Amino acid sequence: MQRMTIEPCLRNLALLAGLFWGLSFAAVAETEPLTMESAVGQTLARNERALIAGEEARAAAARLQQARSFFFPAIEVTSTYTRRPYTISRTVGDTSVTIQRLNALTTYVDASLTLFDPDSIPALRQTQFENRAQQAGSAETKRLLAFEVCTAFLTTLGNNRVVEAARHRHELAVRNLDAARARFAAGLVSANDVTRNELEAASAESALISARGQAQAAFLNLGYLLYDDISGRTLKEPEALLNEAQAPPPASEALAPAALKLRADIAQLRWHARAQKALVLGPQLNWLPSFSLFGQYRQTNESGLSGKTSTWSMGVDLSWTVFDGFARFSLFRQRQAQAHVAELDAAAAERNVGVQMQEALTNLTTQQAALRQADIALEVARRNADENHELYRQGLTGALQVADAVVRLYEAEVAHVQARHGLMLSFLNLRLVQGLDPFGKEITYGK
């Protein structure tokens, strides 16, 4: 009896412990910094665009299966029940034959198989190529969404850094204002110094409010992509991405050929061109007749005069359109033109890859130089701000020079943030042009 009392208590304790562990784990997960990798993974798992891309790929695969079903036999079973007011019988010789029953039941089994149809083969090949084009297109949609998330992540991170720079500017402005008021009270400076520092403090506060608003908007946009509320969460700086972006860029001659093999959007255009070219064969095959095999089995409880309750039949159907008013010629020219347009689209996209590669490498090189200059400018601005603050404390400079130094420091910090994240964005753009995912990996899809 005592054991039966203790066991429910132990189970309740185990449930409470599991619940506490789950809540603790969720709380830890919420407090952990959000990384770019986890942001991309969460977006691809939740965002509607990624889910739609997956459904479109599955729909294309289903259309291919539907096109293949044309080459399999079709079997249809039909049963009919008929209720009549009376039974009709006739005597044939010495035998009574029921011609019409009170309750009649008839079952038909119809089977058909297309042996040859001029449109079936081009339609199947076109569906096969379009399925591969859709697989590549869905993969490209998810890849572009991943890069969009990374861009939003870096934008949000950059806005947070700008907020820190604006807060630093505001703190310096308030500190200088307090110093100016103290010096004015001591009769060391004029009221103009206090007024100038008050103006700088107000400008710094306005810049801080504006930076916070932009940061909040960036958080909302990133949360929308992630399908999650990430307000209050910290973002982890992608140091590995920054280190890779600072490395010397490779030569474009080695990247362009590889990009043509990796780019899913190029593969999509190629498969679409092949699909359009497959349809050109249809009007040419329409000069041939189509053949189909059919058969029927019938089972009934009304034997009739034949005395048979079951029967079957089979045959071959031939259909040949000898003349169609020259529609085949028009359809052939139309599909030939459409195939040529699709091929030209693919060729133009392939040719543009080299241009995109050159632009991406040039932009990356420019951003690397901009970051180096931003590092130097930030260091100079910091020294200038410290020196002017010390000179003002000693009474060797005025409030105008101090406020100007604070503004220049703020501008240098903002420019450094923009150069830092601009470099990472340019490096991501290079990976985008290469056909890789944001983390330098090849995407997988049905090639």
C-alpha positions as a Python dict, from the first residue, in 0.01 Angstrom:
ca = {
    (1, 'M'): (0, 0, 0),
    (2, 'Q'): (287, 231, 79),
    (3, 'R'): (455, 152, -256),
    (4, 'M'): (137, 248, -446),
    (5, 'T'): (136, 583, -269),
    (6, 'I'): (502, 664, -337),
    (7, 'E'): (506, 581, -711),
    (8, 'P'): (262, 860, -817),
    (9, 'C'): (468, 1107, -617),
    (10, 'L'): (785, 998, -793),
    (11, 'R'): (617, 1035, -1132),
    (12, 'N'): (496, 1384, -1044),
    (13, 'L'): (845, 1481, -931),
    (14, 'A'): (991, 1350, -1258),
    (15, 'L'): (738, 1552, -1459),
    (16, 'L'): (814, 1866, -1261),
    (17, 'A'): (1187, 1813, -1307),
    (18, 'G'): (1144, 1766, -1682),
    (19, 'L'): (929, 2078, -1706),
    (20, 'F'): (1183, 2280, -1505),
    (21, 'W'): (1467, 2152, -1726),
    (22, 'G'): (1276, 2241, -2044),
    (23, 'L'): (1195, 2591, -1922),
    (24, 'S'): (1554, 2642, -1811),
    (25, 'F'): (1684, 2527, -2149),
    (26, 'A'): (1442, 2759, -2330),
    (27, 'A'): (1546, 3051, -2110),
    (28, 'V'): (1914, 2982, -2181),
    (29, 'A'): (1842, 2957, -2554),
    (30, 'E'): (1667, 3293, -2546),
    (31, 'T'): (1958, 3460, -2365),
    (32, 'E'): (2226, 3317, -2596),
    (33, 'P'): (2348, 3555, -2868),
    (34, 'L'): (2184, 3503, -3206),
    (35, 'T'): (2436, 3389, -3465),
    (36, 'M'): (2411, 3432, -3839),
    (37, 'E'): (2404, 3054, -3890),
    (38, 'S'): (2113, 3004, -3652),
    (39, 'A'): (1927, 3297, -3810),
    (40, 'V'): (1957, 3143, -4156),
    (41, 'G'): (1857, 2799, -4031),
    (42, 'Q'): (1552, 2933, -3851),
    (43, 'T'): (1445, 3134, -4155),
    (44, 'L'): (1471, 2839, -4393),
    (45, 'A'): (1264, 2629, -4151),
    (46, 'R'): (990, 2886, -4082),
    (47, 'N'): (975, 3155, -4349),
    (48, 'E'): (686, 3123, -4594),
    (49, 'R'): (905, 3185, -4899),
    (50, 'A'): (1125, 2887, -4813),
    (51, 'L'): (821, 2670, -4749),
    (52, 'I'): (659, 2781, -5076),
    (53, 'A'): (979, 2694, -5264),
    (54, 'G'): (969, 2344, -5117),
    (55, 'E'): (604, 2300, -5210),
    (56, 'E'): (669, 2418, -5566),
    (57, 'A'): (945, 2159, -5601),
    (58, 'R'): (711, 1887, -5476),
    (59, 'A'): (440, 2004, -5716),
    (60, 'A'): (686, 1981, -6008),
    (61, 'A'): (778, 1627, -5905),
    (62, 'A'): (407, 1539, -5892),
    (63, 'R'): (355, 1680, -6243),
    (64, 'L'): (635, 1458, -6367),
    (65, 'Q'): (470, 1154, -6212),
    (66, 'Q'): (142, 1256, -6375),
    (67, 'A'): (312, 1279, -6716),
    (68, 'R'): (461, 933, -6672),
    (69, 'S'): (120, 786, -6591),
    (70, 'F'): (20, 841, -6956),
    (71, 'F'): (238, 544, -7054),
    (72, 'F'): (61, 305, -6814),
    (73, 'P'): (-272, 136, -6886),
    (74, 'A'): (-590, 295, -6754),
    (75, 'I'): (-844, 64, -6592),
    (76, 'E'): (-1194, 179, -6504),
    (77, 'V'): (-1466, -24, -6330),
    (78, 'T'): (-1831, 83, -6361),
    (79, 'S'): (-2127, -86, -6193),
    (80, 'T'): (-2492, -8, -6262),
    (81, 'Y'): (-2794, -113, -6060),
    (82, 'T'): (-3141, -82, -6220),
    (83, 'R'): (-3477, -134, -6051),
    (84, 'R'): (-3766, -217, -6285),
    (85, 'P'): (-4141, -256, -6226),
    (86, 'Y'): (-4158, -611, -6356),
    (87, 'T'): (-3959, -902, -6499),
    (88, 'I'): (-3979, -995, -6870),
    (89, 'S'): (-3920, -1357, -6972),
    (90, 'R'): (-3949, -1539, -7304),
    (91, 'T'): (-3966, -1906, -7390),
    (92, 'V'): (-3711, -2014, -7645),
    (93, 'G'): (-3772, -2378, -7738),
    (94, 'D'): (-3823, -2555, -7408),
    (95, 'T'): (-3622, -2299, -7208),
    (96, 'S'): (-3751, -1990, -7029),
    (97, 'V'): (-3513, -1698, -7077),
    (98, 'T'): (-3521, -1388, -6858),
    (99, 'I'): (-3466, -1088, -7079),
    (100, 'Q'): (-3524, -818, -6822),
    (101, 'R'): (-3495, -869, -6446),
    (102, 'L'): (-3668, -683, -6170),
    (103, 'N'): (-3331, -601, -6014),
    (104, 'A'): (-3060, -573, -6277),
    (105, 'L'): (-2688, -541, -6200),
    (106, 'T'): (-2424, -482, -6467),
    (107, 'T'): (-2051, -432, -6423),
    (108, 'Y'): (-1810, -305, -6687),
    (109, 'V'): (-1431, -323, -6669),
    (110, 'D'): (-1271, -97, -6932),
    (111, 'A'): (-899, -95, -6999),
    (112, 'S'): (-703, 120, -7243),
    (113, 'L'): (-337, 159, -7326),
    (114, 'T'): (-184, 417, -7558),
    (115, 'L'): (70, 245, -7776),
    (116, 'F'): (189, 561, -7949),
    (117, 'D'): (82, 925, -7926),
    (118, 'P'): (275, 1204, -8102),
    (119, 'D'): (235, 1450, -7813),
    (120, 'S'): (315, 1215, -7525),
    (121, 'I'): (691, 1184, -7577),
    (122, 'P'): (766, 1559, -7611),
    (123, 'A'): (532, 1632, -7321),
    (124, 'L'): (713, 1383, -7097),
    (125, 'R'): (1057, 1520, -7182),
    (126, 'Q'): (934, 1876, -7133),
    (127, 'T'): (794, 1785, -6790),
    (128, 'Q'): (1120, 1612, -6694),
    (129, 'F'): (1325, 1919, -6781),
    (130, 'E'): (1080, 2157, -6615),
    (131, 'N'): (1094, 1945, -6301),
    (132, 'R'): (1471, 1984, -6290),
    (133, 'A'): (1435, 2355, -6359),
    (134, 'Q'): (1192, 2387, -6068),
    (135, 'Q'): (1425, 2194, -5835),
    (136, 'A'): (1702, 2438, -5923),
    (137, 'G'): (1468, 2735, -5893),
    (138, 'S'): (1347, 2631, -5549),
    (139, 'A'): (1705, 2585, -5432),
    (140, 'E'): (1793, 2929, -5569),
    (141, 'T'): (1496, 3085, -5388),
    (142, 'K'): (1616, 2943, -5057),
    (143, 'R'): (1973, 3052, -5132),
    (144, 'L'): (1865, 3410, -5204),
    (145, 'L'): (1654, 3409, -4889),
    (146, 'A'): (1957, 3300, -4688),
    (147, 'F'): (2159, 3590, -4827),
    (148, 'E'): (1872, 3827, -4751),
    (149, 'V'): (1874, 3709, -4391),
    (150, 'C'): (2251, 3760, -4369),
    (151, 'T'): (2214, 4111, -4511),
    (152, 'A'): (1940, 4192, -4259),
    (153, 'F'): (2152, 4040, -3981),
    (154, 'L'): (2453, 4257, -4068),
    (155, 'T'): (2233, 4563, -4111),
    (156, 'T'): (2083, 4510, -3767),
    (157, 'L'): (2425, 4450, -3619),
    (158, 'G'): (2558, 4765, -3786),
    (159, 'N'): (2267, 4972, -3656),
    (160, 'N'): (2340, 4845, -3306),
    (161, 'R'): (2700, 4960, -3344),
    (162, 'V'): (2578, 5299, -3460),
    (163, 'V'): (2360, 5321, -3149),
    (164, 'E'): (2669, 5253, -2938),
    (165, 'A'): (2859, 5526, -3125),
    (166, 'A'): (2570, 5769, -3076),
    (167, 'R'): (2553, 5682, -2707),
    (168, 'H'): (2927, 5742, -2677),
    (169, 'R'): (2889, 6079, -2847),
    (170, 'H'): (2605, 6171, -2612),
    (171, 'E'): (2808, 6073, -2306),
    (172, 'L'): (3101, 6285, -2422),
    (173, 'A'): (2871, 6577, -2498),
    (174, 'V'): (2711, 6559, -2153),
    (175, 'R'): (3052, 6533, -1988),
    (176, 'N'): (3180, 6835, -2180),
    (177, 'L'): (2862, 7027, -2096),
    (178, 'D'): (2911, 6959, -1724),
    (179, 'A'): (3273, 7072, -1752),
    (180, 'A'): (3171, 7391, -1937),
    (181, 'R'): (2911, 7476, -1672),
    (182, 'A'): (3164, 7422, -1395),
    (183, 'R'): (3420, 7641, -1570),
    (184, 'F'): (3156, 7908, -1634),
    (185, 'A'): (3058, 7904, -1269),
    (186, 'A'): (3424, 7953, -1181),
    (187, 'G'): (3446, 8244, -1422),
    (188, 'L'): (3701, 8073, -1647),
    (189, 'V'): (3492, 8075, -1967),
    (190, 'S'): (3209, 8273, -2114),
    (191, 'A'): (2845, 8171, -2150),
    (192, 'N'): (2912, 8101, -2516),
    (193, 'D'): (3101, 7783, -2421),
    (194, 'V'): (2801, 7658, -2225),
    (195, 'T'): (2565, 7740, -2512),
    (196, 'R'): (2787, 7560, -2765),
    (197, 'N'): (2807, 7247, -2548),
    (198, 'E'): (2431, 7255, -2488),
    (199, 'L'): (2379, 7260, -2864),
    (200, 'E'): (2614, 6964, -2910),
    (201, 'A'): (2441, 6770, -2631),
    (202, 'A'): (2103, 6827, -2795),
    (203, 'S'): (2238, 6720, -3136),
    (204, 'A'): (2395, 6410, -2980),
    (205, 'E'): (2066, 6318, -2812),
    (206, 'S'): (1878, 6363, -3140),
    (207, 'A'): (2129, 6140, -3320),
    (208, 'L'): (2093, 5878, -3045),
    (209, 'I'): (1713, 5874, -3076),
    (210, 'S'): (1735, 5844, -3455),
    (211, 'A'): (1989, 5559, -3431),
    (212, 'R'): (1768, 5372, -3184),
    (213, 'G'): (1472, 5404, -3419),
    (214, 'Q'): (1668, 5265, -3712),
    (215, 'A'): (1797, 4981, -3497),
    (216, 'Q'): (1445, 4893, -3385),
    (217, 'A'): (1322, 4891, -3745),
    (218, 'A'): (1612, 4663, -3844),
    (219, 'F'): (1524, 4426, -3558),
    (220, 'L'): (1164, 4412, -3675),
    (221, 'N'): (1270, 4334, -4033),
    (222, 'L'): (1507, 4060, -3918),
    (223, 'G'): (1242, 3915, -3689),
    (224, 'Y'): (995, 3911, -3977),
    (225, 'L'): (1235, 3707, -4187),
    (226, 'L'): (1300, 3470, -3896),
    (227, 'Y'): (928, 3444, -3816),
    (228, 'D'): (1018, 3516, -3454),
    (229, 'D'): (1027, 3799, -3201),
    (230, 'I'): (1396, 3872, -3144),
    (231, 'S'): (1358, 4204, -2966),
    (232, 'G'): (1602, 4222, -2679),
    (233, 'R'): (1832, 3951, -2810),
    (234, 'T'): (2196, 4024, -2876),
    (235, 'L'): (2355, 3948, -3212),
    (236, 'K'): (2691, 3779, -3234),
    (237, 'E'): (2948, 3940, -3459),
    (238, 'P'): (3051, 3699, -3741),
    (239, 'E'): (3426, 3729, -3683),
    (240, 'A'): (3504, 3433, -3910),
    (241, 'L'): (3325, 3603, -4198),
    (242, 'L'): (3513, 3927, -4135),
    (243, 'N'): (3849, 3747, -4132),
    (244, 'E'): (3770, 3572, -4461),
    (245, 'A'): (3657, 3900, -4615),
    (246, 'Q'): (3990, 4064, -4530),
    (247, 'A'): (4191, 3798, -4716),
    (248, 'P'): (4322, 3885, -5066),
    (249, 'P'): (4050, 3810, -5324),
    (250, 'P'): (4115, 3535, -5582),
    (251, 'A'): (4142, 3596, -5955),
    (252, 'S'): (3817, 3614, -6147),
    (253, 'E'): (3949, 3380, -6419),
    (254, 'A'): (3937, 3091, -6173),
    (255, 'L'): (3597, 3180, -6026),
    (256, 'A'): (3378, 3242, -6331),
    (257, 'P'): (3390, 2887, -6480),
    (258, 'A'): (3318, 2733, -6142),
    (259, 'A'): (3029, 2973, -6087),
    (260, 'L'): (2864, 2860, -6412),
    (261, 'K'): (2853, 2506, -6272),
    (262, 'L'): (2733, 2606, -5925),
    (263, 'R'): (2476, 2875, -5999),
    (264, 'A'): (2128, 2726, -5956),
    (265, 'D'): (1964, 3015, -6141),
    (266, 'I'): (2180, 2943, -6447),
    (267, 'A'): (2089, 2574, -6422),
    (268, 'Q'): (1722, 2668, -6403),
    (269, 'L'): (1745, 2870, -6726),
    (270, 'R'): (1932, 2588, -6900),
    (271, 'W'): (1675, 2326, -6803),
    (272, 'H'): (1393, 2557, -6905),
    (273, 'A'): (1557, 2605, -7247),
    (274, 'R'): (1583, 2227, -7289),
    (275, 'A'): (1218, 2192, -7190),
    (276, 'Q'): (1112, 2443, -7456),
    (277, 'K'): (1331, 2269, -7713),
    (278, 'A'): (1169, 1934, -7632),
    (279, 'L'): (829, 2072, -7726),
    (280, 'V'): (952, 2157, -8077),
    (281, 'L'): (941, 1786, -8164),
    (282, 'G'): (564, 1767, -8100),
    (283, 'P'): (435, 1928, -8421),
    (284, 'Q'): (678, 1717, -8626),
    (285, 'L'): (553, 1393, -8471),
    (286, 'N'): (193, 1496, -8533),
    (287, 'W'): (237, 1376, -8894),
    (288, 'L'): (228, 1022, -8755),
    (289, 'P'): (-90, 843, -8646),
    (290, 'S'): (-165, 755, -8285),
    (291, 'F'): (-238, 397, -8176),
    (292, 'S'): (-418, 279, -7865),
    (293, 'L'): (-531, -61, -7738),
    (294, 'F'): (-866, -97, -7563),
    (295, 'G'): (-1060, -380, -7402),
    (296, 'Q'): (-1384, -431, -7210),
    (297, 'Y'): (-1521, -701, -6984),
    (298, 'R'): (-1896, -709, -6902),
    (299, 'Q'): (-2068, -902, -6625),
    (300, 'T'): (-2449, -895, -6570),
    (301, 'N'): (-2730, -1098, -6414),
    (302, 'E'): (-2942, -1059, -6731),
    (303, 'S'): (-2835, -1329, -6974),
    (304, 'G'): (-3080, -1224, -7245),
    (305, 'L'): (-3137, -1431, -7556),
    (306, 'S'): (-2768, -1520, -7577),
    (307, 'G'): (-2775, -1697, -7245),
    (308, 'K'): (-2441, -1539, -7152),
    (309, 'T'): (-2393, -1338, -6832),
    (310, 'S'): (-2039, -1230, -6918),
    (311, 'T'): (-1865, -1114, -7232),
    (312, 'W'): (-1551, -927, -7339),
    (313, 'S'): (-1412, -738, -7634),
    (314, 'M'): (-1083, -578, -7737),
    (315, 'G'): (-943, -382, -8030),
    (316, 'V'): (-699, -127, -8161),
    (317, 'D'): (-783, 237, -8221),
    (318, 'L'): (-599, 433, -8489),
    (319, 'S'): (-630, 811, -8519),
    (320, 'W'): (-454, 1008, -8791),
    (321, 'T'): (-499, 1376, -8857),
    (322, 'V'): (-412, 1398, -9224),
    (323, 'F'): (-476, 1772, -9264),
    (324, 'D'): (-526, 2033, -8991),
    (325, 'G'): (-526, 2357, -9186),
    (326, 'F'): (-148, 2402, -9153),
    (327, 'A'): (-178, 2437, -8774),
    (328, 'R'): (122, 2208, -8728),
    (329, 'F'): (346, 2445, -8924),
    (330, 'S'): (238, 2743, -8712),
    (331, 'L'): (282, 2551, -8387),
    (332, 'F'): (626, 2434, -8494),
    (333, 'R'): (742, 2788, -8572),
    (334, 'Q'): (594, 2919, -8246),
    (335, 'R'): (765, 2656, -8030),
    (336, 'Q'): (1089, 2694, -8221),
    (337, 'A'): (1087, 3069, -8148),
    (338, 'Q'): (1006, 3008, -7781),
    (339, 'A'): (1293, 2761, -7755),
    (340, 'H'): (1529, 3010, -7916),
    (341, 'V'): (1420, 3281, -7670),
    (342, 'A'): (1483, 3047, -7376),
    (343, 'E'): (1828, 2962, -7510),
    (344, 'L'): (1910, 3331, -7552),
    (345, 'D'): (1799, 3401, -7194),
    (346, 'A'): (2029, 3129, -7065),
    (347, 'A'): (2319, 3251, -7281),
    (348, 'A'): (2273, 3611, -7161),
    (349, 'A'): (2269, 3499, -6798),
    (350, 'E'): (2583, 3292, -6848),
    (351, 'R'): (2760, 3584, -7014),
    (352, 'N'): (2657, 3813, -6729),
    (353, 'V'): (2821, 3591, -6469),
    (354, 'G'): (3166, 3716, -6570),
    (355, 'V'): (3051, 4078, -6537),
    (356, 'Q'): (2899, 4010, -6196),
    (357, 'M'): (3219, 3840, -6084),
    (358, 'Q'): (3433, 4136, -6186),
    (359, 'E'): (3200, 4381, -6012),
    (360, 'A'): (3192, 4171, -5694),
    (361, 'L'): (3573, 4143, -5682),
    (362, 'T'): (3615, 4515, -5750),
    (363, 'N'): (3367, 4603, -5478),
    (364, 'L'): (3540, 4367, -5236),
    (365, 'T'): (3879, 4524, -5305),
    (366, 'T'): (3732, 4871, -5260),
    (367, 'Q'): (3570, 4778, -4931),
    (368, 'Q'): (3894, 4627, -4802),
    (369, 'A'): (4073, 4955, -4871),
    (370, 'A'): (3784, 5151, -4715),
    (371, 'L'): (3809, 4949, -4394),
    (372, 'R'): (4183, 5011, -4370),
    (373, 'Q'): (4124, 5384, -4411),
    (374, 'A'): (3839, 5372, -4159),
    (375, 'D'): (4070, 5206, -3903),
    (376, 'I'): (4324, 5488, -3942),
    (377, 'A'): (4058, 5760, -3934),
    (378, 'L'): (3900, 5617, -3619),
    (379, 'E'): (4234, 5605, -3438),
    (380, 'V'): (4312, 5964, -3538),
    (381, 'A'): (3966, 6083, -3431),
    (382, 'R'): (4003, 5917, -3090),
    (383, 'R'): (4338, 6082, -3029),
    (384, 'N'): (4202, 6415, -3147),
    (385, 'A'): (3903, 6392, -2910),
    (386, 'D'): (4122, 6299, -2613),
    (387, 'E'): (4370, 6578, -2688),
    (388, 'N'): (4101, 6844, -2726),
    (389, 'H'): (3934, 6735, -2405),
    (390, 'E'): (4262, 6764, -2218),
    (391, 'L'): (4340, 7102, -2376),
    (392, 'Y'): (3996, 7229, -2283),
    (393, 'R'): (4045, 7111, -1926),
    (394, 'Q'): (4366, 7312, -1917),
    (395, 'G'): (4199, 7615, -2072),
    (396, 'L'): (4409, 7602, -2389),
    (397, 'T'): (4123, 7554, -2637),
    (398, 'G'): (3759, 7650, -2675),
    (399, 'A'): (3426, 7467, -2666),
    (400, 'L'): (3392, 7485, -3044),
    (401, 'Q'): (3704, 7275, -3098),
    (402, 'V'): (3596, 7021, -2834),
    (403, 'A'): (3247, 6981, -2983),
    (404, 'D'): (3394, 6951, -3332),
    (405, 'A'): (3629, 6677, -3210),
    (406, 'V'): (3339, 6484, -3057),
    (407, 'V'): (3139, 6509, -3381),
    (408, 'R'): (3438, 6393, -3584),
    (409, 'L'): (3485, 6099, -3350),
    (410, 'Y'): (3121, 6002, -3390),
    (411, 'E'): (3143, 6029, -3768),
    (412, 'A'): (3460, 5819, -3768),
    (413, 'E'): (3295, 5551, -3552),
    (414, 'V'): (2991, 5540, -3782),
    (415, 'A'): (3213, 5527, -4092),
    (416, 'H'): (3412, 5244, -3935),
    (417, 'V'): (3095, 5047, -3865),
    (418, 'Q'): (2974, 5104, -4220),
    (419, 'A'): (3311, 5002, -4368),
    (420, 'R'): (3330, 4693, -4146),
    (421, 'H'): (2988, 4565, -4235),
    (422, 'G'): (3015, 4689, -4593),
    (423, 'L'): (3318, 4464, -4633),
    (424, 'M'): (3125, 4162, -4506),
    (425, 'L'): (2832, 4243, -4733),
    (426, 'S'): (3061, 4270, -5035),
    (427, 'F'): (3216, 3935, -4947),
    (428, 'L'): (2869, 3782, -4919),
    (429, 'N'): (2789, 3927, -5260),
    (430, 'L'): (3096, 3752, -5401),
    (431, 'R'): (2971, 3421, -5262),
    (432, 'L'): (2630, 3495, -5407),
    (433, 'V'): (2781, 3544, -5752),
    (434, 'Q'): (2989, 3227, -5709),
    (435, 'G'): (2677, 3019, -5651),
    (436, 'L'): (2766, 2931, -5293),
    (437, 'D'): (2557, 2972, -4981),
    (438, 'P'): (2645, 3251, -4733),
    (439, 'F'): (2886, 3020, -4552),
    (440, 'G'): (3085, 2915, -4857),
    (441, 'K'): (2916, 2577, -4914),
    (442, 'E'): (2769, 2439, -5235),
    (443, 'I'): (2392, 2405, -5242),
    (444, 'T'): (2239, 2066, -5316),
    (445, 'Y'): (1945, 2008, -5546),
    (446, 'G'): (1838, 1763, -5815),
    (447, 'K'): (2084, 1839, -6096),
}
